[in-house]
Amino acid sequence: MIVVEFRQGIGLDIEYNENICHIIDDGGPYDKLFSYCGILIKLPFISIYMGEFDEIGKMVRTND
């Protein structure tokens, strides 16, 4: 899977990572927690993820 997202930074970096977790809001009553394993390329203002996202679990959304 390839995912591209905007970021606030101008540095350049290429790394392999096995321990990043992402909280993804799918619009439902729960947020989902995913682990990411793969190559991460950070360019000015964008990040490119090339690897696999696996669901870890669900978290109850709270309204603060």
PQR file of N, CA, C, O and H, with PARSE charges and radii, in Angstrom:
ATOM      1  N   MET A   1       0.852  -1.169   0.000 -0.4000 1.5000
ATOM      2  CA  MET A   1       0.000   0.000   0.000 -0.0000 2.0000
ATOM      3  C   MET A   1       0.901   1.236   0.000  0.5500 1.7000
ATOM      4  O   MET A   1       1.921   1.265   0.688 -0.5500 1.4000
ATOM      5  N   ILE A   2       0.531   2.230  -0.753 -0.4000 1.5000
ATOM      6  CA  ILE A   2       1.251   3.504  -0.780 -0.0000 2.0000
ATOM      7  C   ILE A   2       0.301   4.599  -0.331  0.5500 1.7000
ATOM      8  O   ILE A   2      -0.793   4.744  -0.876 -0.5500 1.4000
ATOM      9  H   ILE A   2      -0.298   2.206  -1.312  0.4000 1.0000
ATOM     10  N   VAL A   3       0.723   5.375   0.672 -0.4000 1.5000
ATOM     11  CA  VAL A   3      -0.079   6.472   1.211 -0.0000 2.0000
ATOM     12  C   VAL A   3       0.775   7.737   1.172  0.5500 1.7000
ATOM     13  O   VAL A   3       1.934   7.717   1.586 -0.5500 1.4000
ATOM     14  H   VAL A   3       1.612   5.258   1.115  0.4000 1.0000
ATOM     15  N   VAL A   4       0.213   8.826   0.683 -0.4000 1.5000
ATOM     16  CA  VAL A   4       0.891  10.119   0.639 -0.0000 2.0000
ATOM     17  C   VAL A   4       0.073  11.090   1.472  0.5500 1.7000
ATOM     18  O   VAL A   4      -1.143  11.188   1.306 -0.5500 1.4000
ATOM     19  H   VAL A   4      -0.729   8.843   0.346  0.4000 1.0000
ATOM     20  N   GLU A   5       0.750  11.821   2.385 -0.4000 1.5000
ATOM     21  CA  GLU A   5       0.047  12.803   3.196 -0.0000 2.0000
ATOM     22  C   GLU A   5       0.892  14.057   3.336  0.5500 1.7000
ATOM     23  O   GLU A   5       2.116  14.015   3.214 -0.5500 1.4000
ATOM     24  H   GLU A   5       1.738  11.741   2.520  0.4000 1.0000
ATOM     25  N   PHE A   6       0.222  15.176   3.592 -0.4000 1.5000
ATOM     26  CA  PHE A   6       0.919  16.434   3.811 -0.0000 2.0000
ATOM     27  C   PHE A   6       1.516  16.460   5.205  0.5500 1.7000
ATOM     28  O   PHE A   6       0.970  15.861   6.132 -0.5500 1.4000
ATOM     29  H   PHE A   6      -0.773  15.211   3.691  0.4000 1.0000
ATOM     30  N   ARG A   7       2.639  17.156   5.356 -0.4000 1.5000
ATOM     31  CA  ARG A   7       3.277  17.321   6.656 -0.0000 2.0000
ATOM     32  C   ARG A   7       3.817  18.737   6.773  0.5500 1.7000
ATOM     33  O   ARG A   7       3.925  19.455   5.780 -0.5500 1.4000
ATOM     34  H   ARG A   7       3.083  17.643   4.603  0.4000 1.0000
ATOM     35  N   GLN A   8       4.152  19.131   7.992 -0.4000 1.5000
ATOM     36  CA  GLN A   8       4.693  20.468   8.239 -0.0000 2.0000
ATOM     37  C   GLN A   8       6.185  20.340   8.498  0.5500 1.7000
ATOM     38  O   GLN A   8       6.615  20.273   9.649 -0.5500 1.4000
ATOM     39  H   GLN A   8       4.064  18.547   8.800  0.4000 1.0000
ATOM     40  N   GLY A   9       6.960  20.307   7.453 -0.4000 1.5000
ATOM     41  CA  GLY A   9       8.398  20.185   7.593 -0.0000 2.0000
ATOM     42  C   GLY A   9       9.071  20.264   6.244  0.5500 1.7000
ATOM     43  O   GLY A   9       8.445  20.036   5.209 -0.5500 1.4000
ATOM     44  H   GLY A   9       6.610  20.362   6.518  0.4000 1.0000
ATOM     45  N   ILE A  10      10.381  20.596   6.259 -0.4000 1.5000
ATOM     46  CA  ILE A  10      11.108  20.715   5.004 -0.0000 2.0000
ATOM     47  C   ILE A  10      12.324  19.796   4.943  0.5500 1.7000
ATOM     48  O   ILE A  10      13.087  19.865   3.980 -0.5500 1.4000
ATOM     49  H   ILE A  10      10.890  20.781   7.100  0.4000 1.0000
ATOM     50  N   GLY A  11      12.525  18.944   5.936 -0.4000 1.5000
ATOM     51  CA  GLY A  11      13.667  18.042   5.945 -0.0000 2.0000
ATOM     52  C   GLY A  11      13.493  16.895   4.967  0.5500 1.7000
ATOM     53  O   GLY A  11      12.390  16.632   4.488 -0.5500 1.4000
ATOM     54  H   GLY A  11      11.905  18.888   6.719  0.4000 1.0000
ATOM     55  N   LEU A  12      14.603  16.209   4.675 -0.4000 1.5000
ATOM     56  CA  LEU A  12      14.606  15.032   3.809 -0.0000 2.0000
ATOM     57  C   LEU A  12      15.031  13.833   4.647  0.5500 1.7000
ATOM     58  O   LEU A  12      16.000  13.912   5.402 -0.5500 1.4000
ATOM     59  H   LEU A  12      15.499  16.422   5.064  0.4000 1.0000
ATOM     60  N   ASP A  13      14.301  12.711   4.515 -0.4000 1.5000
ATOM     61  CA  ASP A  13      14.631  11.530   5.298 -0.0000 2.0000
ATOM     62  C   ASP A  13      14.041  10.299   4.623  0.5500 1.7000
ATOM     63  O   ASP A  13      12.926  10.343   4.103 -0.5500 1.4000
ATOM     64  H   ASP A  13      13.513  12.647   3.902  0.4000 1.0000
ATOM     65  N   ILE A  14      14.787   9.209   4.633 -0.4000 1.5000
ATOM     66  CA  ILE A  14      14.297   7.911   4.165 -0.0000 2.0000
ATOM     67  C   ILE A  14      14.634   6.909   5.254  0.5500 1.7000
ATOM     68  O   ILE A  14      15.783   6.823   5.687 -0.5500 1.4000
ATOM     69  H   ILE A  14      15.692   9.173   5.056  0.4000 1.0000
ATOM     70  N   GLU A  15      13.636   6.147   5.703 -0.4000 1.5000
ATOM     71  CA  GLU A  15      13.881   5.175   6.771 -0.0000 2.0000
ATOM     72  C   GLU A  15      12.976   3.965   6.617  0.5500 1.7000
ATOM     73  O   GLU A  15      11.952   4.008   5.936 -0.5500 1.4000
ATOM     74  H   GLU A  15      12.702   6.217   5.352  0.4000 1.0000
ATOM     75  N   TYR A  16      13.387   2.880   7.272 -0.4000 1.5000
ATOM     76  CA  TYR A  16      12.540   1.697   7.400 -0.0000 2.0000
ATOM     77  C   TYR A  16      12.068   1.681   8.841  0.5500 1.7000
ATOM     78  O   TYR A  16      12.879   1.828   9.756 -0.5500 1.4000
ATOM     79  H   TYR A  16      14.220   2.845   7.825  0.4000 1.0000
ATOM     80  N   ASN A  17      10.772   1.505   9.061 -0.4000 1.5000
ATOM     81  CA  ASN A  17      10.231   1.590  10.405 -0.0000 2.0000
ATOM     82  C   ASN A  17       9.261   0.460  10.663  0.5500 1.7000
ATOM     83  O   ASN A  17       8.488   0.078   9.784 -0.5500 1.4000
ATOM     84  H   ASN A  17      10.114   1.386   8.317  0.4000 1.0000
ATOM     85  N   GLU A  18       9.304  -0.077  11.878 -0.4000 1.5000
ATOM     86  CA  GLU A  18       8.404  -1.157  12.276 -0.0000 2.0000
ATOM     87  C   GLU A  18       7.561  -0.804  13.484  0.5500 1.7000
ATOM     88  O   GLU A  18       6.784  -1.643  13.940 -0.5500 1.4000
ATOM     89  H   GLU A  18       9.932   0.233  12.591  0.4000 1.0000
ATOM     90  N   ASN A  19       7.678   0.409  14.028 -0.4000 1.5000
ATOM     91  CA  ASN A  19       7.016   0.690  15.299 -0.0000 2.0000
ATOM     92  C   ASN A  19       6.227   1.993  15.331  0.5500 1.7000
ATOM     93  O   ASN A  19       6.111   2.613  16.388 -0.5500 1.4000
ATOM     94  H   ASN A  19       8.308   1.091  13.657  0.4000 1.0000
ATOM     95  N   ILE A  20       5.688   2.416  14.198 -0.4000 1.5000
ATOM     96  CA  ILE A  20       4.845   3.610  14.161 -0.0000 2.0000
ATOM     97  C   ILE A  20       3.385   3.173  14.288  0.5500 1.7000
ATOM     98  O   ILE A  20       2.957   2.214  13.645 -0.5500 1.4000
ATOM     99  H   ILE A  20       5.782   1.912  13.340  0.4000 1.0000
ATOM    100  N   CYS A  21       2.627   3.884  15.122 -0.4000 1.5000
ATOM    101  CA  CYS A  21       1.196   3.636  15.240 -0.0000 2.0000
ATOM    102  C   CYS A  21       0.440   4.877  14.778  0.5500 1.7000
ATOM    103  O   CYS A  21       0.861   6.002  15.048 -0.5500 1.4000
ATOM    104  H   CYS A  21       2.974   4.663  15.644  0.4000 1.0000
ATOM    105  N   HIS A  22      -0.676   4.672  14.082 -0.4000 1.5000
ATOM    106  CA  HIS A  22      -1.502   5.763  13.586 -0.0000 2.0000
ATOM    107  C   HIS A  22      -2.927   5.596  14.085  0.5500 1.7000
ATOM    108  O   HIS A  22      -3.461   4.487  14.088 -0.5500 1.4000
ATOM    109  H   HIS A  22      -1.018   3.758  13.863  0.4000 1.0000
ATOM    110  N   ILE A  23      -3.542   6.691  14.506 -0.4000 1.5000
ATOM    111  CA  ILE A  23      -4.961   6.696  14.864 -0.0000 2.0000
ATOM    112  C   ILE A  23      -5.718   7.181  13.642  0.5500 1.7000
ATOM    113  O   ILE A  23      -5.446   8.269  13.133 -0.5500 1.4000
ATOM    114  H   ILE A  23      -3.108   7.592  14.504  0.4000 1.0000
ATOM    115  N   ILE A  24      -6.671   6.379  13.165 -0.4000 1.5000
ATOM    116  CA  ILE A  24      -7.417   6.711  11.956 -0.0000 2.0000
ATOM    117  C   ILE A  24      -8.888   6.857  12.306  0.5500 1.7000
ATOM    118  O   ILE A  24      -9.490   5.951  12.882 -0.5500 1.4000
ATOM    119  H   ILE A  24      -6.892   5.495  13.578  0.4000 1.0000
ATOM    120  N   ASP A  25      -9.465   8.003  11.955 -0.4000 1.5000
ATOM    121  CA  ASP A  25     -10.882   8.298  12.201 -0.0000 2.0000
ATOM    122  C   ASP A  25     -11.668   7.900  10.965  0.5500 1.7000
ATOM    123  O   ASP A  25     -11.495   8.488   9.898 -0.5500 1.4000
ATOM    124  H   ASP A  25      -8.976   8.739  11.487  0.4000 1.0000
ATOM    125  N   ASP A  26     -12.535   6.900  11.106 -0.4000 1.5000
ATOM    126  CA  ASP A  26     -13.331   6.464   9.955 -0.0000 2.0000
ATOM    127  C   ASP A  26     -14.745   7.032   9.980  0.5500 1.7000
ATOM    128  O   ASP A  26     -15.584   6.636   9.170 -0.5500 1.4000
ATOM    129  H   ASP A  26     -12.676   6.422  11.973  0.4000 1.0000
ATOM    130  N   GLY A  27     -15.017   7.953  10.898 -0.4000 1.5000
ATOM    131  CA  GLY A  27     -16.333   8.582  10.967 -0.0000 2.0000
ATOM    132  C   GLY A  27     -17.320   7.835  11.843  0.5500 1.7000
ATOM    133  O   GLY A  27     -18.416   8.338  12.087 -0.5500 1.4000
ATOM    134  H   GLY A  27     -14.336   8.274  11.556  0.4000 1.0000
ATOM    135  N   GLY A  28     -16.974   6.674  12.314 -0.4000 1.5000
ATOM    136  CA  GLY A  28     -17.857   5.887  13.172 -0.0000 2.0000
ATOM    137  C   GLY A  28     -17.664   6.237  14.643  0.5500 1.7000
ATOM    138  O   GLY A  28     -16.986   7.212  14.967 -0.5500 1.4000
ATOM    139  H   GLY A  28     -16.083   6.265  12.116  0.4000 1.0000
ATOM    140  N   PRO A  29     -18.253   5.451  15.524 -0.5600 1.5000
ATOM    141  CA  PRO A  29     -18.161   5.752  16.952  0.2800 2.0000
ATOM    142  C   PRO A  29     -16.791   5.432  17.557  0.5500 1.7000
ATOM    143  O   PRO A  29     -16.513   5.821  18.691 -0.5500 1.4000
ATOM    144  N   TYR A  30     -15.939   4.730  16.816 -0.4000 1.5000
ATOM    145  CA  TYR A  30     -14.628   4.350  17.308 -0.0000 2.0000
ATOM    146  C   TYR A  30     -13.541   4.885  16.390  0.5500 1.7000
ATOM    147  O   TYR A  30     -13.729   4.979  15.177 -0.5500 1.4000
ATOM    148  H   TYR A  30     -16.165   4.414  15.895  0.4000 1.0000
ATOM    149  N   ASP A  31     -12.406   5.232  16.974 -0.4000 1.5000
ATOM    150  CA  ASP A  31     -11.200   5.482  16.195 -0.0000 2.0000
ATOM    151  C   ASP A  31     -10.455   4.157  16.116  0.5500 1.7000
ATOM    152  O   ASP A  31     -10.535   3.349  17.041 -0.5500 1.4000
ATOM    153  H   ASP A  31     -12.253   5.156  17.960  0.4000 1.0000
ATOM    154  N   LYS A  32      -9.741   3.926  15.037 -0.4000 1.5000
ATOM    155  CA  LYS A  32      -9.010   2.674  14.876 -0.0000 2.0000
ATOM    156  C   LYS A  32      -7.516   2.943  14.989  0.5500 1.7000
ATOM    157  O   LYS A  32      -7.017   3.958  14.502 -0.5500 1.4000
ATOM    158  H   LYS A  32      -9.676   4.582  14.285  0.4000 1.0000
ATOM    159  N   LEU A  33      -6.813   2.027  15.636 -0.4000 1.5000
ATOM    160  CA  LEU A  33      -5.373   2.125  15.813 -0.0000 2.0000
ATOM    161  C   LEU A  33      -4.702   1.129  14.873  0.5500 1.7000
ATOM    162  O   LEU A  33      -5.000  -0.065  14.904 -0.5500 1.4000
ATOM    163  H   LEU A  33      -7.218   1.203  16.032  0.4000 1.0000
ATOM    164  N   PHE A  34      -3.791   1.630  14.039 -0.4000 1.5000
ATOM    165  CA  PHE A  34      -3.088   0.797  13.066 -0.0000 2.0000
ATOM    166  C   PHE A  34      -1.589   0.856  13.320  0.5500 1.7000
ATOM    167  O   PHE A  34      -1.054   1.908  13.671 -0.5500 1.4000
ATOM    168  H   PHE A  34      -3.548   2.600  14.015  0.4000 1.0000
ATOM    169  N   SER A  35      -0.914  -0.269  13.143 -0.4000 1.5000
ATOM    170  CA  SER A  35       0.545  -0.275  13.160 -0.0000 2.0000
ATOM    171  C   SER A  35       1.024  -0.189  11.716  0.5500 1.7000
ATOM    172  O   SER A  35       0.344  -0.648  10.799 -0.5500 1.4000
ATOM    173  H   SER A  35      -1.348  -1.123  12.858  0.4000 1.0000
ATOM    174  N   TYR A  36       2.203   0.405  11.521 -0.4000 1.5000
ATOM    175  CA  TYR A  36       2.766   0.551  10.184 -0.0000 2.0000
ATOM    176  C   TYR A  36       4.139  -0.101  10.148  0.5500 1.7000
ATOM    177  O   TYR A  36       4.943   0.079  11.063 -0.5500 1.4000
ATOM    178  H   TYR A  36       2.756   0.778  12.267  0.4000 1.0000
ATOM    179  N   CYS A  37       4.404  -0.849   9.102 -0.4000 1.5000
ATOM    180  CA  CYS A  37       5.705  -1.478   8.891 -0.0000 2.0000
ATOM    181  C   CYS A  37       6.086  -1.269   7.428  0.5500 1.7000
ATOM    182  O   CYS A  37       5.393  -1.751   6.532 -0.5500 1.4000
ATOM    183  H   CYS A  37       3.751  -0.995   8.358  0.4000 1.0000
ATOM    184  N   GLY A  38       7.182  -0.554   7.183 -0.4000 1.5000
ATOM    185  CA  GLY A  38       7.603  -0.327   5.806 -0.0000 2.0000
ATOM    186  C   GLY A  38       8.543   0.853   5.681  0.5500 1.7000
ATOM    187  O   GLY A  38       9.119   1.316   6.666 -0.5500 1.4000
ATOM    188  H   GLY A  38       7.744  -0.163   7.912  0.4000 1.0000
ATOM    189  N   ILE A  39       8.691   1.330   4.469 -0.4000 1.5000
ATOM    190  CA  ILE A  39       9.580   2.442   4.152 -0.0000 2.0000
ATOM    191  C   ILE A  39       8.808   3.748   4.278  0.5500 1.7000
ATOM    192  O   ILE A  39       7.671   3.861   3.821 -0.5500 1.4000
ATOM    193  H   ILE A  39       8.223   0.954   3.668  0.4000 1.0000
ATOM    194  N   LEU A  40       9.441   4.725   4.903 -0.4000 1.5000
ATOM    195  CA  LEU A  40       8.860   6.059   5.089 -0.0000 2.0000
ATOM    196  C   LEU A  40       9.804   7.068   4.445  0.5500 1.7000
ATOM    197  O   LEU A  40      10.969   7.169   4.831 -0.5500 1.4000
ATOM    198  H   LEU A  40      10.365   4.633   5.275  0.4000 1.0000
ATOM    199  N   ILE A  41       9.305   7.809   3.472 -0.4000 1.5000
ATOM    200  CA  ILE A  41      10.090   8.830   2.775 -0.0000 2.0000
ATOM    201  C   ILE A  41       9.487  10.183   3.123  0.5500 1.7000
ATOM    202  O   ILE A  41       8.325  10.455   2.822 -0.5500 1.4000
ATOM    203  H   ILE A  41       8.358   7.727   3.158  0.4000 1.0000
ATOM    204  N   LYS A  42      10.293  11.028   3.764 -0.4000 1.5000
ATOM    205  CA  LYS A  42       9.836  12.380   4.112 -0.0000 2.0000
ATOM    206  C   LYS A  42      10.532  13.382   3.199  0.5500 1.7000
ATOM    207  O   LYS A  42      11.755  13.520   3.208 -0.5500 1.4000
ATOM    208  H   LYS A  42      11.237  10.807   4.009  0.4000 1.0000
ATOM    209  N   LEU A  43       9.718  14.071   2.416 -0.4000 1.5000
ATOM    210  CA  LEU A  43      10.168  15.123   1.515 -0.0000 2.0000
ATOM    211  C   LEU A  43       9.605  16.444   2.022  0.5500 1.7000
ATOM    212  O   LEU A  43       8.750  16.437   2.908 -0.5500 1.4000
ATOM    213  H   LEU A  43       8.724  13.958   2.409  0.4000 1.0000
ATOM    214  N   PRO A  44      10.055  17.576   1.492 -0.5600 1.5000
ATOM    215  CA  PRO A  44       9.455  18.833   1.929  0.2800 2.0000
ATOM    216  C   PRO A  44       7.935  18.826   1.742  0.5500 1.7000
ATOM    217  O   PRO A  44       7.436  18.714   0.623 -0.5500 1.4000
ATOM    218  N   PHE A  45       7.228  18.944   2.833 -0.4000 1.5000
ATOM    219  CA  PHE A  45       5.775  19.092   2.908 -0.0000 2.0000
ATOM    220  C   PHE A  45       4.966  17.825   2.609  0.5500 1.7000
ATOM    221  O   PHE A  45       3.737  17.886   2.652 -0.5500 1.4000
ATOM    222  H   PHE A  45       7.634  19.035   3.743  0.4000 1.0000
ATOM    223  N   ILE A  46       5.586  16.692   2.312 -0.4000 1.5000
ATOM    224  CA  ILE A  46       4.826  15.438   2.146 -0.0000 2.0000
ATOM    225  C   ILE A  46       5.589  14.271   2.768  0.5500 1.7000
ATOM    226  O   ILE A  46       6.818  14.281   2.843 -0.5500 1.4000
ATOM    227  H   ILE A  46       6.584  16.643   2.278  0.4000 1.0000
ATOM    228  N   SER A  47       4.838  13.271   3.209 -0.4000 1.5000
ATOM    229  CA  SER A  47       5.392  11.992   3.658 -0.0000 2.0000
ATOM    230  C   SER A  47       4.802  10.903   2.784  0.5500 1.7000
ATOM    231  O   SER A  47       3.609  10.924   2.482 -0.5500 1.4000
ATOM    232  H   SER A  47       3.840  13.262   3.148  0.4000 1.0000
ATOM    233  N   ILE A  48       5.634   9.947   2.374 -0.4000 1.5000
ATOM    234  CA  ILE A  48       5.193   8.839   1.549 -0.0000 2.0000
ATOM    235  C   ILE A  48       5.443   7.551   2.327  0.5500 1.7000
ATOM    236  O   ILE A  48       6.574   7.250   2.710 -0.5500 1.4000
ATOM    237  H   ILE A  48       6.603   9.931   2.619  0.4000 1.0000
ATOM    238  N   TYR A  49       4.369   6.797   2.551 -0.4000 1.5000
ATOM    239  CA  TYR A  49       4.456   5.523   3.253 -0.0000 2.0000
ATOM    240  C   TYR A  49       4.328   4.406   2.228  0.5500 1.7000
ATOM    241  O   TYR A  49       3.346   4.364   1.486 -0.5500 1.4000
ATOM    242  H   TYR A  49       3.451   7.041   2.240  0.4000 1.0000
ATOM    243  N   MET A  50       5.308   3.493   2.172 -0.4000 1.5000
ATOM    244  CA  MET A  50       5.245   2.339   1.284 -0.0000 2.0000
ATOM    245  C   MET A  50       5.432   1.096   2.146  0.5500 1.7000
ATOM    246  O   MET A  50       6.555   0.729   2.492 -0.5500 1.4000
ATOM    247  H   MET A  50       6.105   3.527   2.774  0.4000 1.0000
ATOM    248  N   GLY A  51       4.313   0.450   2.490 -0.4000 1.5000
ATOM    249  CA  GLY A  51       4.382  -0.710   3.362 -0.0000 2.0000
ATOM    250  C   GLY A  51       2.990  -1.184   3.729  0.5500 1.7000
ATOM    251  O   GLY A  51       2.040  -1.002   2.967 -0.5500 1.4000
ATOM    252  H   GLY A  51       3.401   0.747   2.210  0.4000 1.0000
ATOM    253  N   GLU A  52       2.873  -1.795   4.904 -0.4000 1.5000
ATOM    254  CA  GLU A  52       1.616  -2.398   5.329 -0.0000 2.0000
ATOM    255  C   GLU A  52       1.087  -1.745   6.601  0.5500 1.7000
ATOM    256  O   GLU A  52       1.841  -1.475   7.536 -0.5500 1.4000
ATOM    257  H   GLU A  52       3.644  -1.943   5.523  0.4000 1.0000
ATOM    258  N   PHE A  53      -0.221  -1.497   6.621 -0.4000 1.5000
ATOM    259  CA  PHE A  53      -0.928  -1.038   7.810 -0.0000 2.0000
ATOM    260  C   PHE A  53      -1.765  -2.205   8.321  0.5500 1.7000
ATOM    261  O   PHE A  53      -2.542  -2.789   7.566 -0.5500 1.4000
ATOM    262  H   PHE A  53      -0.833  -1.717   5.862  0.4000 1.0000
ATOM    263  N   ASP A  54      -1.611  -2.547   9.600 -0.4000 1.5000
ATOM    264  CA  ASP A  54      -2.392  -3.622  10.212 -0.0000 2.0000
ATOM    265  C   ASP A  54      -3.158  -3.065  11.397  0.5500 1.7000
ATOM    266  O   ASP A  54      -2.591  -2.359  12.231 -0.5500 1.4000
ATOM    267  H   ASP A  54      -0.980  -2.072  10.214  0.4000 1.0000
ATOM    268  N   GLU A  55      -4.460  -3.382  11.478 -0.4000 1.5000
ATOM    269  CA  GLU A  55      -5.281  -2.874  12.577 -0.0000 2.0000
ATOM    270  C   GLU A  55      -4.894  -3.552  13.881  0.5500 1.7000
ATOM    271  O   GLU A  55      -4.807  -4.777  13.958 -0.5500 1.4000
ATOM    272  H   GLU A  55      -4.921  -3.955  10.800  0.4000 1.0000
ATOM    273  N   ILE A  56      -4.661  -2.733  14.909 -0.4000 1.5000
ATOM    274  CA  ILE A  56      -4.322  -3.239  16.237 -0.0000 2.0000
ATOM    275  C   ILE A  56      -5.582  -3.367  17.076  0.5500 1.7000
ATOM    276  O   ILE A  56      -5.774  -4.366  17.771 -0.5500 1.4000
ATOM    277  H   ILE A  56      -4.731  -1.738  14.846  0.4000 1.0000
ATOM    278  N   GLY A  57      -6.444  -2.353  17.013 -0.4000 1.5000
ATOM    279  CA  GLY A  57      -7.647  -2.390  17.831 -0.0000 2.0000
ATOM    280  C   GLY A  57      -8.482  -1.141  17.638  0.5500 1.7000
ATOM    281  O   GLY A  57      -8.198  -0.312  16.773 -0.5500 1.4000
ATOM    282  H   GLY A  57      -6.288  -1.542  16.449  0.4000 1.0000
ATOM    283  N   LYS A  58      -9.519  -1.018  18.458 -0.4000 1.5000
ATOM    284  CA  LYS A  58     -10.407   0.138  18.394 -0.0000 2.0000
ATOM    285  C   LYS A  58     -10.331   0.897  19.708  0.5500 1.7000
ATOM    286  O   LYS A  58     -10.117   0.308  20.767 -0.5500 1.4000
ATOM    287  H   LYS A  58      -9.749  -1.691  19.160  0.4000 1.0000
ATOM    288  N   MET A  59     -10.506   2.207  19.629 -0.4000 1.5000
ATOM    289  CA  MET A  59     -10.481   3.050  20.814 -0.0000 2.0000
ATOM    290  C   MET A  59     -11.773   3.844  20.861  0.5500 1.7000
ATOM    291  O   MET A  59     -12.236   4.348  19.837 -0.5500 1.4000
ATOM    292  H   MET A  59     -10.680   2.686  18.768  0.4000 1.0000
ATOM    293  N   VAL A  60     -12.349   3.955  22.036 -0.4000 1.5000
ATOM    294  CA  VAL A  60     -13.587   4.726  22.201 -0.0000 2.0000
ATOM    295  C   VAL A  60     -13.240   6.196  22.073  0.5500 1.7000
ATOM    296  O   VAL A  60     -12.308   6.680  22.717 -0.5500 1.4000
ATOM    297  H   VAL A  60     -11.973   3.546  22.867  0.4000 1.0000
ATOM    298  N   ARG A  61     -13.989   6.906  21.242 -0.4000 1.5000
ATOM    299  CA  ARG A  61     -13.772   8.339  21.041 -0.0000 2.0000
ATOM    300  C   ARG A  61     -14.429   9.088  22.192  0.5500 1.7000
ATOM    301  O   ARG A  61     -15.576   8.815  22.543 -0.5500 1.4000
ATOM    302  H   ARG A  61     -14.745   6.513  20.719  0.4000 1.0000
ATOM    303  N   THR A  62     -13.701  10.029  22.775 -0.4000 1.5000
ATOM    304  CA  THR A  62     -14.271  10.862  23.835 -0.0000 2.0000
ATOM    305  C   THR A  62     -14.436  12.282  23.337  0.5500 1.7000
ATOM    306  O   THR A  62     -13.623  12.759  22.544 -0.5500 1.4000
ATOM    307  H   THR A  62     -12.769  10.251  22.489  0.4000 1.0000
ATOM    308  N   ASN A  63     -15.453  12.951  23.778 -0.4000 1.5000
ATOM    309  CA  ASN A  63     -15.690  14.344  23.419 -0.0000 2.0000
ATOM    310  C   ASN A  63     -15.200  15.222  24.554  0.5500 1.7000
ATOM    311  O   ASN A  63     -15.841  15.317  25.600 -0.5500 1.4000
ATOM    312  H   ASN A  63     -16.113  12.564  24.422  0.4000 1.0000
ATOM    313  N   ASP A  64     -14.046  15.871  24.338 -0.4000 1.5000
ATOM    314  CA  ASP A  64     -13.469  16.739  25.392 -0.0000 2.0000
ATOM    315  C   ASP A  64     -14.045  18.123  25.326  0.5500 1.7000
ATOM    316  O   ASP A  64     -13.681  18.982  26.128 -0.5500 1.4000
ATOM    317  H   ASP A  64     -13.526  15.794  23.488  0.4000 1.0000
TER
END
